[in-house]
Amino acid sequence: MFEAREGENSVEDIIAKYKDDVETLVPYLNWLKEHTQKQVAESYSNSELSNSMQFPIYDSTLLNFVKIAQQTGMMDRNYSYVFTRNHLNTWKDELAFIDRAEIMNMDDLAGILSRYVLEGQVKGTVWAEGVYTGVLFHVVDKMRELLHYWGAD
């Protein structure tokens, strides 16, 4: 475990930076957990049009979660550096990293969340993959757990 220290990037700074944002996502934890290993998007295409392109229709709770996450200060457009630095190549790597993360890894956890939220804006399957694999549940739950452990209540 890490010891609390004063100054920049102290545990107190990390708690102050993340506490409110994580709390806005906590209400979605039950839904995210219940929908792990379930499909939360359906494909739609207009069968009357021969060249119609399919696009995903998402569960409204997922869309609300993404909207709230986008409004937090956790979104990091440089999330790819988190994946490179921590050698995260698959969702299984992400889950293993999340499992062993400590309070000083909160920026990296936010980077994992950012990847799913931001990349999902341009790649239709990413949001649903994050729910299906459990990565979204585990990253928010781990952030909540770490903040609770370090006294953010």
N, C-alpha and C positions, 0 to 999 in steps of 0.2 A: 504494500500500500504506500501511497504518497503521503508525505506530511504536509500539513498546511504551511504555507510560507507567505510572507508579506511581499507586496510589490506587484509589479506587472506579471500577469499569468499566474497569480496565486490562486489557491482554491477559492478564496472569497471572490476574486475577479471572475473566475469561471462560473461560479454559482450566480453572481449578479448578471453575467452576460446571458446565461441560458435559462434561468429559472422560469421567467414569465413565458418565454416562447415554448418551452417544453410543456408547461401547464396547459397551454392552449391546445396541444395535441393529445394530451392524456385522455380526454373523453372519447377518443376514437380507438383506444387500445382494445376494448372488448370486441368491437366490430372487426378490427384487424385480426385479432386472434381467432375469432369465429370463422373468418373467411380464408384463413391459411389453408392451402390445398384445395381451394374452390375457385371457380371462374367468376370474376366480377365484371366481365365485359362480354358483350355479344357483338358479333359482326353483323352489320346491316349493309345491304345493297338493294338497289331498286331492280327487281327482276324484270321489270318492263323495259328497262334500258339495257341494250346489249353490251354497251361499253361502260356500264356503271362500275365505279370503284367501291370496294368494300371499305367501311370505316367502323371503328369500335363505338359502341354505345356503353357508357360506364354506369355503374351503380351510383346513385346520387350521393350516398355517404362517402364513397371514394372521392367523388368530385369535390365535396365539401372539405374533406381532409386535405386534398391537394391545394385548394384555395386558401385554407388557413395556413398551411405550411409555406406557401408562397409569400404570405404576408409577414412571416417571422423574419427575424434578422439572421436566421441560420442558413439561408440560401447562399451558397458559394459557387460562383460560376467557374472557379478553378478547381472544382472537385476532382478532376482527373489526376491532379498531383497526389491527392490522398490515396488513390488506387495504385499509382506507380510507386510511391514511397513505401506503402505497406504490402506490396505484391498481391493485390486483390484482383484476381482474374475471373473468378466465378462467384456465384451467389453463395456457394458453400464456403469459399474463402472469406466472404463478407460476414457470414454468420459466425465463423470461428473467431474472426477479429472482434466482432461485437461482444461475443461471449467473454473474451479475456480483457476487454477494454477497461481502463481505469479513468478516474476523473480528469487526468491530464490528456486523455484522448478525446475529449468532448468535441474539439474542432474536427477531428477525423470522423467521428460519428455524425456530425453535422454534414460533413462532406459526402458520406454515404447517403444520407437522407436527400441531400441536394441532387445527387446523381439521379435518383429515381424521380424526384419531382420535376427537375429541369429537363432532363432527357425525355421524360414522358410527354412534355409539351410538343416535341417534334417527332417522336417515335411512338406510335400508337400502342404498342404492347407493353411498354416499360412499367406504367403504373400497375397494370394487372399482374405483371410478373413480380413486382415488389410485394404485392399482397399474397399472391399464390405461394411464393417461396418462404414467406414469413419474415423477410428482411425488414419491411416497414414496421411490422409489429415489434420485432426484436430491437431495432435501433431506437425507437421511441421508448420502449420499456426499459432498455438499458440506461438511457439518458435519465429517465425518471428515477430509476433505482440508484444511480450514482448521486444524483442531487439529493435524494432522500438520505442516503448513507452519510453524506458529508454535511448534513444539517440544513438543507434548504427549505425545510418545512416551516 
